[in-house]
Amino acid sequence: MTTLEENFSKSWKFMLGLFNNVGRLLILIILNIIPVANLIVIGYGAKIIKLGDAIEEPPEIESYGEAFIEGLKVLFAIIIYSIIPGIIAGFSIGVGLLTNPSAWMQGAFFPSIFFRATVALGLTVAFLVGFLFAVFGAMGILHMIKTGDFGKIFAFSEILELIDKVGWGKYLIWLLMMFVINSVITGIASGNWLVSSILWVFFTVFVSRSAHYLYPKEEAEPDTVVESTG
């Protein structure tokens, strides 16, 4: 099985393949700038995951409608996994506000000890639940893309089996590294939409290829084994 060092090295080399076709790169950046159309870029990342070892460099952009649908499916999966943590966080803040009349004073906000404790507890629980959902959600979305079955995001026994095959330590370190890279990019691109759009195209290709290498090979069955590149 590919080590994380090999994974990142190969994924970086694959990502640099974007420069082999400047026109393709510009199209991806333009699409990523446009709201809603940027789902096509997410779908492009899903295509990289799906094709796996059948391609040696970023594929051509084609079947925009199909890519959009794939990106939409990934977005829906993320939303589904985010609902419960969001509800917990919102509920804790709501309870705190309802039990702290001074919080409604115009021009002033004097949170009580109960308010602070309620919100702190709620946000802590939301974070822990969110982390747990992220662990299952990341592999669930990857499993969904590889199998082409949206229902696989809820196949928890299969998701657990996949994580076991990868190794919990390796999987959690990979998630942490993706989170760190994500945070760095967000920090660098903060306030500059053009830089953000460019960096996110590269990150999408990198994380998609890296996710493919992470996924247990015996489970990967891409529908297409021949893909033109350029």
Secondary structure as a PSIPRED ss2 file (coil, helix, strand):
# PSIPRED VFORMAT (PSIPRED V4.0)

   1 M C   1.000  0.000  0.000
   2 T C   1.000  0.000  0.000
   3 T C   1.000  0.000  0.000
   4 L H   0.000  1.000  0.000
   5 E H   0.000  1.000  0.000
   6 E H   0.000  1.000  0.000
   7 N H   0.000  1.000  0.000
   8 F H   0.000  1.000  0.000
   9 S H   0.000  1.000  0.000
  10 K H   0.000  1.000  0.000
  11 S H   0.000  1.000  0.000
  12 W H   0.000  1.000  0.000
  13 K H   0.000  1.000  0.000
  14 F H   0.000  1.000  0.000
  15 M H   0.000  1.000  0.000
  16 L H   0.000  1.000  0.000
  17 G H   0.000  1.000  0.000
  18 L H   0.000  1.000  0.000
  19 F H   0.000  1.000  0.000
  20 N H   0.000  1.000  0.000
  21 N C   1.000  0.000  0.000
  22 V H   0.000  1.000  0.000
  23 G H   0.000  1.000  0.000
  24 R H   0.000  1.000  0.000
  25 L H   0.000  1.000  0.000
  26 L H   0.000  1.000  0.000
  27 I H   0.000  1.000  0.000
  28 L H   0.000  1.000  0.000
  29 I H   0.000  1.000  0.000
  30 I H   0.000  1.000  0.000
  31 L H   0.000  1.000  0.000
  32 N H   0.000  1.000  0.000
  33 I H   0.000  1.000  0.000
  34 I C   1.000  0.000  0.000
  35 P C   1.000  0.000  0.000
  36 V C   1.000  0.000  0.000
  37 A C   1.000  0.000  0.000
  38 N C   1.000  0.000  0.000
  39 L H   0.000  1.000  0.000
  40 I H   0.000  1.000  0.000
  41 V H   0.000  1.000  0.000
  42 I H   0.000  1.000  0.000
  43 G H   0.000  1.000  0.000
  44 Y H   0.000  1.000  0.000
  45 G H   0.000  1.000  0.000
  46 A H   0.000  1.000  0.000
  47 K H   0.000  1.000  0.000
  48 I H   0.000  1.000  0.000
  49 I H   0.000  1.000  0.000
  50 K H   0.000  1.000  0.000
  51 L H   0.000  1.000  0.000
  52 G H   0.000  1.000  0.000
  53 D H   0.000  1.000  0.000
  54 A H   0.000  1.000  0.000
  55 I C   1.000  0.000  0.000
  56 E C   1.000  0.000  0.000
  57 E C   1.000  0.000  0.000
  58 P C   1.000  0.000  0.000
  59 P E   0.000  0.000  1.000
  60 E C   1.000  0.000  0.000
  61 I C   1.000  0.000  0.000
  62 E C   1.000  0.000  0.000
  63 S C   1.000  0.000  0.000
  64 Y H   0.000  1.000  0.000
  65 G H   0.000  1.000  0.000
  66 E H   0.000  1.000  0.000
  67 A H   0.000  1.000  0.000
  68 F H   0.000  1.000  0.000
  69 I H   0.000  1.000  0.000
  70 E H   0.000  1.000  0.000
  71 G H   0.000  1.000  0.000
  72 L H   0.000  1.000  0.000
  73 K H   0.000  1.000  0.000
  74 V H   0.000  1.000  0.000
  75 L H   0.000  1.000  0.000
  76 F H   0.000  1.000  0.000
  77 A H   0.000  1.000  0.000
  78 I H   0.000  1.000  0.000
  79 I H   0.000  1.000  0.000
  80 I H   0.000  1.000  0.000
  81 Y H   0.000  1.000  0.000
  82 S H   0.000  1.000  0.000
  83 I H   0.000  1.000  0.000
  84 I H   0.000  1.000  0.000
  85 P H   0.000  1.000  0.000
  86 G H   0.000  1.000  0.000
  87 I H   0.000  1.000  0.000
  88 I H   0.000  1.000  0.000
  89 A H   0.000  1.000  0.000
  90 G H   0.000  1.000  0.000
  91 F H   0.000  1.000  0.000
  92 S H   0.000  1.000  0.000
  93 I H   0.000  1.000  0.000
  94 G H   0.000  1.000  0.000
  95 V H   0.000  1.000  0.000
  96 G H   0.000  1.000  0.000
  97 L H   0.000  1.000  0.000
  98 L H   0.000  1.000  0.000
  99 T C   1.000  0.000  0.000
 100 N C   1.000  0.000  0.000
 101 P H   0.000  1.000  0.000
 102 S H   0.000  1.000  0.000
 103 A H   0.000  1.000  0.000
 104 W H   0.000  1.000  0.000
 105 M C   1.000  0.000  0.000
 106 Q C   1.000  0.000  0.000
 107 G C   1.000  0.000  0.000
 108 A C   1.000  0.000  0.000
 109 F C   1.000  0.000  0.000
 110 F C   1.000  0.000  0.000
 111 P C   1.000  0.000  0.000
 112 S C   1.000  0.000  0.000
 113 I H   0.000  1.000  0.000
 114 F H   0.000  1.000  0.000
 115 F H   0.000  1.000  0.000
 116 R H   0.000  1.000  0.000
 117 A H   0.000  1.000  0.000
 118 T H   0.000  1.000  0.000
 119 V H   0.000  1.000  0.000
 120 A H   0.000  1.000  0.000
 121 L H   0.000  1.000  0.000
 122 G H   0.000  1.000  0.000
 123 L H   0.000  1.000  0.000
 124 T H   0.000  1.000  0.000
 125 V H   0.000  1.000  0.000
 126 A H   0.000  1.000  0.000
 127 F H   0.000  1.000  0.000
 128 L H   0.000  1.000  0.000
 129 V H   0.000  1.000  0.000
 130 G H   0.000  1.000  0.000
 131 F H   0.000  1.000  0.000
 132 L H   0.000  1.000  0.000
 133 F H   0.000  1.000  0.000
 134 A H   0.000  1.000  0.000
 135 V H   0.000  1.000  0.000
 136 F H   0.000  1.000  0.000
 137 G H   0.000  1.000  0.000
 138 A H   0.000  1.000  0.000
 139 M H   0.000  1.000  0.000
 140 G H   0.000  1.000  0.000
 141 I H   0.000  1.000  0.000
 142 L H   0.000  1.000  0.000
 143 H H   0.000  1.000  0.000
 144 M H   0.000  1.000  0.000
 145 I H   0.000  1.000  0.000
 146 K H   0.000  1.000  0.000
 147 T H   0.000  1.000  0.000
 148 G C   1.000  0.000  0.000
 149 D C   1.000  0.000  0.000
 150 F H   0.000  1.000  0.000
 151 G H   0.000  1.000  0.000
 152 K H   0.000  1.000  0.000
 153 I H   0.000  1.000  0.000
 154 F H   0.000  1.000  0.000
 155 A C   1.000  0.000  0.000
 156 F H   0.000  1.000  0.000
 157 S H   0.000  1.000  0.000
 158 E H   0.000  1.000  0.000
 159 I H   0.000  1.000  0.000
 160 L H   0.000  1.000  0.000
 161 E H   0.000  1.000  0.000
 162 L H   0.000  1.000  0.000
 163 I H   0.000  1.000  0.000
 164 D H   0.000  1.000  0.000
 165 K H   0.000  1.000  0.000
 166 V H   0.000  1.000  0.000
 167 G C   1.000  0.000  0.000
 168 W H   0.000  1.000  0.000
 169 G H   0.000  1.000  0.000
 170 K H   0.000  1.000  0.000
 171 Y H   0.000  1.000  0.000
 172 L H   0.000  1.000  0.000
 173 I H   0.000  1.000  0.000
 174 W H   0.000  1.000  0.000
 175 L H   0.000  1.000  0.000
 176 L H   0.000  1.000  0.000
 177 M H   0.000  1.000  0.000
 178 M H   0.000  1.000  0.000
 179 F H   0.000  1.000  0.000
 180 V H   0.000  1.000  0.000
 181 I H   0.000  1.000  0.000
 182 N H   0.000  1.000  0.000
 183 S H   0.000  1.000  0.000
 184 V H   0.000  1.000  0.000
 185 I H   0.000  1.000  0.000
 186 T H   0.000  1.000  0.000
 187 G H   0.000  1.000  0.000
 188 I H   0.000  1.000  0.000
 189 A H   0.000  1.000  0.000
 190 S C   1.000  0.000  0.000
 191 G C   1.000  0.000  0.000
 192 N C   1.000  0.000  0.000
 193 W H   0.000  1.000  0.000
 194 L H   0.000  1.000  0.000
 195 V H   0.000  1.000  0.000
 196 S H   0.000  1.000  0.000
 197 S H   0.000  1.000  0.000
 198 I H   0.000  1.000  0.000
 199 L H   0.000  1.000  0.000
 200 W H   0.000  1.000  0.000
 201 V H   0.000  1.000  0.000
 202 F H   0.000  1.000  0.000
 203 F H   0.000  1.000  0.000
 204 T H   0.000  1.000  0.000
 205 V H   0.000  1.000  0.000
 206 F H   0.000  1.000  0.000
 207 V H   0.000  1.000  0.000
 208 S H   0.000  1.000  0.000
 209 R H   0.000  1.000  0.000
 210 S H   0.000  1.000  0.000
 211 A H   0.000  1.000  0.000
 212 H H   0.000  1.000  0.000
 213 Y H   0.000  1.000  0.000
 214 L H   0.000  1.000  0.000
 215 Y C   1.000  0.000  0.000
 216 P C   1.000  0.000  0.000
 217 K H   0.000  1.000  0.000
 218 E H   0.000  1.000  0.000
 219 E H   0.000  1.000  0.000
 220 A C   1.000  0.000  0.000
 221 E C   1.000  0.000  0.000
 222 P C   1.000  0.000  0.000
 223 D C   1.000  0.000  0.000
 224 T C   1.000  0.000  0.000
 225 V C   1.000  0.000  0.000
 226 V C   1.000  0.000  0.000
 227 E C   1.000  0.000  0.000
 228 S C   1.000  0.000  0.000
 229 T E   0.000  0.000  1.000
 230 G C   1.000  0.000  0.000
